[in-house]
Amino acid sequence: MKINLIRSFIPGKDVNVSKQFYLDLGFKVIWEGEDLVEFGTEEQNFFLQKYYQEDWANNTMIQMFVEDLDSLYNIAENVIPNYKGTKIKSIFTAHYGRTFHLIDPSGVLWHMCERLEK
């Protein structure tokens, strides 16, 4: 089996607030429909959907790897105060790399990561 792409669908409690949150973090809109917004690049992306269930949102985790975690962390630190319910955990090192945790306006937990040099 050769996998070409796997995409996640995440909940949007208030899809307009969540959309602006992701734009403020630096994500790009690839496509937008009535009930979905696709963020990312052609190769790496996810869907924000106009649907919310608290249990689902609070149990959704996504891991994303970037080349410059410090830059993303600095952006996120400035974005977080503008959005109710969002949280950020300081950068720490795990077995898979440097990381910080970020909770979006709907309760989705992101593991923002950067691989350790080998």
Rosetta silent file (secondary structure, phi, psi, omega in degrees, C-alpha in Angstrom):
SEQUENCE: MKINLIRSFIPGKDVNVSKQFYLDLGFKVIWEGEDLVEFGTEEQNFFLQKYYQEDWANNTMIQMFVEDLDSLYNIAENVIPNYKGTKIKSIFTAHYGRTFHLIDPSGVLWHMCERLEK
SCORE:     score description
SCORE:     0.000 S_00000001
   1 L     0.000  132.468  175.990    0.000    0.000    0.000 S_00000001
   2 L  -115.185  114.576  179.721    1.284    3.448   -0.926 S_00000001
   3 L   -89.249  128.175  179.162   -0.362    6.269    1.015 S_00000001
   4 L   -96.026  -31.977 -175.755   -0.424    9.583   -0.814 S_00000001
   5 L  -166.272  136.236  170.655   -2.268   11.730    1.710 S_00000001
   6 L  -125.363  130.441 -179.675   -4.079   11.460    5.036 S_00000001
   7 L  -125.681  146.202  177.198   -6.190   14.401    6.185 S_00000001
   8 E  -102.429  153.054  171.487   -7.954   15.144    9.446 S_00000001
   9 E  -114.135  122.932  179.877  -11.268   16.858   10.008 S_00000001
  10 E  -116.476  153.545 -176.444  -11.362   18.942   13.164 S_00000001
  11 E   -78.020  150.415  174.002  -14.326   20.597   14.863 S_00000001
  12 L  -123.974  104.207  179.042  -15.074   24.290   14.827 S_00000001
  13 L   -58.949  -49.816  169.128  -17.169   25.475   17.779 S_00000001
  14 L  -126.877   99.233 -170.267  -17.380   28.872   16.087 S_00000001
  15 H   -59.068  -32.005  178.723  -15.893   28.214   12.669 S_00000001
  16 H   -69.279  -40.087  176.295  -15.242   31.912   11.980 S_00000001
  17 H   -65.116  -47.061 -179.899  -13.280   32.330   15.219 S_00000001
  18 H   -63.290  -39.853  178.447  -11.328   29.132   14.572 S_00000001
  19 H   -59.805  -46.650  179.828  -10.645   30.148   10.976 S_00000001
  20 H   -65.492  -36.963  176.633   -9.179   33.468   12.107 S_00000001
  21 H   -57.258  -48.982 -179.514   -7.157   31.691   14.817 S_00000001
  22 H   -67.869  -36.754  174.545   -5.511   29.447   12.222 S_00000001
  23 H   -62.306  -43.020  179.238   -4.910   32.359    9.870 S_00000001
  24 H   -63.458  -30.730  176.942   -3.272   34.274   12.731 S_00000001
  25 H   -74.261  -17.437  179.010   -0.992   31.287   13.396 S_00000001
  26 L   112.733    2.039  176.293    0.148   31.417    9.775 S_00000001
  27 L   -70.147  152.438  178.856   -1.903   28.662    8.154 S_00000001
  28 L  -109.880  141.072  174.201   -3.107   29.308    4.604 S_00000001
  29 E   -79.220  125.455  178.131   -6.617   28.616    3.296 S_00000001
  30 E   -92.601  -41.274 -177.001   -6.411   26.161    0.390 S_00000001
  31 E  -155.924  149.646  178.619  -10.120   25.867   -0.226 S_00000001
  32 E  -141.341  130.542  175.903  -13.302   27.025    1.484 S_00000001
  33 L  -120.802 -169.742 -177.561  -16.844   25.734    1.223 S_00000001
  34 L   -65.977  -38.663 -175.780  -20.029   26.345    3.131 S_00000001
  35 L  -118.127    2.458 -176.949  -19.223   23.913    5.953 S_00000001
  36 E  -140.057  146.569  170.188  -15.470   23.298    5.540 S_00000001
  37 E  -129.083  125.443  178.695  -12.224   25.238    5.375 S_00000001
  38 E   -97.449  123.250 -179.509   -9.101   23.433    4.130 S_00000001
  39 E  -113.795  150.419  172.581   -5.858   24.752    5.655 S_00000001
  40 E   123.142 -137.615  176.736   -2.226   23.984    4.877 S_00000001
  41 L  -124.831  174.783  178.028   -0.479   23.140    1.636 S_00000001
  42 L   -60.423  -32.936 -176.439   -1.430   20.815   -1.213 S_00000001
  43 L   -88.874  -31.464 -175.792    0.702   18.082    0.391 S_00000001
  44 L  -131.823  113.810 -176.883   -0.060   18.678    4.081 S_00000001
  45 E  -157.664  171.200  176.215   -3.469   19.916    5.163 S_00000001
  46 E  -147.386  162.758  177.973   -6.514   19.526    7.366 S_00000001
  47 E  -107.813  130.298  168.087  -10.179   20.472    7.293 S_00000001
  48 E   -96.282  124.238 -176.772  -11.828   22.749    9.827 S_00000001
  49 E  -114.144  152.176  179.413  -15.491   21.912    9.791 S_00000001
  50 L   -81.956   66.549 -179.374  -18.589   23.765   10.838 S_00000001
  51 L  -157.394  140.585 -176.791  -19.474   21.076   13.344 S_00000001
  52 L  -146.439  133.737  170.812  -18.781   20.791   17.052 S_00000001
  53 L  -139.396  119.646 -171.208  -19.198   18.170   19.720 S_00000001
  54 H   -55.242  -47.318 -179.405  -17.449   18.974   23.001 S_00000001
  55 H   -60.132  -40.982  179.466  -16.343   15.400   23.811 S_00000001
  56 H   -65.688  -48.861 -177.834  -14.924   14.966   20.329 S_00000001
  57 H   -59.885  -44.457 -176.898  -13.142   18.339   20.357 S_00000001
  58 L   -74.389   -6.034  177.936  -11.631   17.771   23.792 S_00000001
  59 L  -117.936   13.999  178.179  -10.314   14.366   22.730 S_00000001
  60 L   -98.037  129.829  176.129   -8.818   15.363   19.386 S_00000001
  61 E  -129.720  140.386  177.769   -5.036   15.618   19.128 S_00000001
  62 E  -131.894  136.962  176.929   -2.956   16.475   16.086 S_00000001
  63 E  -110.084  130.075  179.945    0.812   16.338   15.775 S_00000001
  64 E  -130.927  132.672  177.464    2.523   18.678   13.327 S_00000001
  65 E  -104.162  135.120  178.087    6.249   18.929   12.598 S_00000001
  66 L  -127.119  166.001  178.675    7.813   22.209   11.468 S_00000001
  67 L   -81.379  -30.467 -176.080   11.354   23.300   10.634 S_00000001
  68 L  -129.866   87.132 -176.830   11.453   26.257   13.046 S_00000001
  69 H   -66.465  -35.942 -178.874    9.569   25.549   16.259 S_00000001
  70 H   -61.947  -41.647  178.121   10.831   28.668   18.023 S_00000001
  71 H   -63.996  -44.408  178.772    9.307   30.953   15.386 S_00000001
  72 H   -62.936  -41.051  179.164    5.971   29.143   15.549 S_00000001
  73 H   -61.760  -43.256  179.372    6.026   29.316   19.353 S_00000001
  74 H   -62.352  -41.169  176.889    6.647   33.071   19.265 S_00000001
  75 H   -63.458  -48.144 -177.870    3.719   33.560   16.882 S_00000001
  76 H   -60.696  -40.124  178.297    1.475   31.323   18.998 S_00000001
  77 H   -59.062  -35.569  179.575    2.369   33.197   22.201 S_00000001
  78 H   -79.927  -25.798 -178.591    1.143   36.417   20.592 S_00000001
  79 H   -81.891  -40.703 -174.255   -2.016   34.827   19.157 S_00000001
  80 H   -50.279  -45.730 -177.309   -3.208   32.959   22.287 S_00000001
  81 H   -62.063  -17.316 -177.772   -4.254   36.042   24.320 S_00000001
  82 H   -86.988   -3.615 -173.879   -6.708   37.020   21.574 S_00000001
  83 L  -132.022  118.139  179.816   -8.774   33.824   21.751 S_00000001
  84 L   -60.608  136.107  175.857  -10.879   32.659   24.687 S_00000001
  85 L    85.553   -7.817  179.810  -10.195   29.095   25.810 S_00000001
  86 L   -82.525  152.848 -179.977   -6.864   28.758   24.019 S_00000001
  87 E  -144.727  158.505  176.425   -3.769   27.626   25.911 S_00000001
  88 E  -141.213  141.607  176.049   -0.095   27.077   25.259 S_00000001
  89 L  -111.665  138.901 -178.915    2.520   24.991   27.071 S_00000001
  90 L   -56.650  157.294  178.700    6.184   25.988   26.927 S_00000001
  91 L   -62.836  136.300  175.466    8.596   24.161   24.629 S_00000001
  92 E  -141.565  168.257 -179.935    9.959   20.915   26.035 S_00000001
  93 E  -106.738  129.545  176.039   11.925   17.968   24.659 S_00000001
  94 E  -119.285  175.708 -177.544   10.311   14.567   24.126 S_00000001
  95 L   -62.685  -24.610 -177.784   11.695   11.396   22.555 S_00000001
  96 L   -94.509   -6.797  177.997   10.332   12.468   19.138 S_00000001
  97 E   142.848 -176.631  174.882   11.704   16.022   19.257 S_00000001
  98 E   -73.891  144.439 -175.528   11.215   19.498   20.674 S_00000001
  99 E  -155.134  158.855  164.962    7.551   20.299   21.132 S_00000001
 100 E  -141.126  155.404  179.742    4.926   22.553   22.627 S_00000001
 101 E  -103.009  143.053 -178.389    1.233   22.003   23.156 S_00000001
 102 E  -138.450  129.577  176.062   -1.420   24.371   21.883 S_00000001
 103 E  -107.678  126.349 -176.837   -5.174   24.206   22.468 S_00000001
 104 L   -81.680  176.179 -177.051   -7.312   25.879   19.810 S_00000001
 105 L   -61.736  -17.967  178.996  -10.581   27.792   20.420 S_00000001
 106 L   -97.239   -8.347  179.872  -12.622   24.586   20.082 S_00000001
 107 L   104.622    3.040  178.903  -10.478   22.507   22.468 S_00000001
 108 L   -72.975  131.914 -179.650   -8.361   20.611   19.911 S_00000001
 109 E   -95.763  119.734  176.339   -4.876   19.821   21.241 S_00000001
 110 E  -102.062  133.875  170.466   -2.009   20.371   18.816 S_00000001
 111 E  -101.162  100.124  179.357    1.450   18.894   19.420 S_00000001
 112 E   -88.212  123.859 -168.856    3.672   21.348   17.545 S_00000001
 113 E  -133.814  160.618  172.996    7.034   19.663   17.008 S_00000001
 114 E  -140.414  128.011 -178.572   10.495   19.917   15.534 S_00000001
 115 L   -64.117  145.286  174.996   12.638   16.819   15.035 S_00000001
 116 L   -77.318  145.152  175.184   15.844   16.517   17.025 S_00000001
 117 L   -67.970  138.984 -179.600   19.076   16.451   15.041 S_00000001
 118 L   -98.666    0.000    0.000   20.534   12.938   14.899 S_00000001
